Amino acid sequence: MATTKINKQIQSVINDIKAFEKQVGSLEDPDIEIQKDVPSAGTSTLKIKITY
């Protein structure tokens, strides 16, 4: 199922973020920018930018 694959990929991204926070130190709150594009036809996108 596509949902299972997406969930695994999202969990992998979360693990990457946790590891990155350990490297840079999580004393500062990151800036988080989220862009969603869900057209009525075509490809939908979700972009998340985290800046420390």
N, C-alpha and C positions, 0 to 999 in steps of 0.2 A: 504494500500500500504506500501511496505517496506520503500520507500523513506520518507513518512510522519513520520513513526516511527523513522527512523534514524535522521531526522531533529529535532524531539522533543528531542531525546536523546542528540544530539549535543548542542541544546539550553540549556538543563539542565547542561551539562558540562560547557558551557560558564558562566552560572549563578554561578556555583560552583567556578569557577576561580575568578570571580569578588568578591564574598564573601571572598574567601581566601586572595585576595590582600588587602582587607580592614582590615583583621585580622593581616597580617604580615607587612602592610605598602607597598605602591607601590613606594617608593623612589628609589629603586634599579631596574635596568633592569634585568629581569630574563634571564637565559640561557634556550633556547628552543632547544630540540633535537627531530627530526622527523625521524621515520623509516617506510618505506613503503615496503611491500612485496606483489607483485601481480604476483603469478605464473600463468602459462598458464592453469593449472588445480589445483583444490583444493581450500583451503581457503585463501583468501586475508586478510592481516592485515595492520593496520595503528596504530602506537604507537607514542604518543606524551608525552614527558617528559619535565616538566617545573620545573626548580630549581631556588629558590630565595636565 
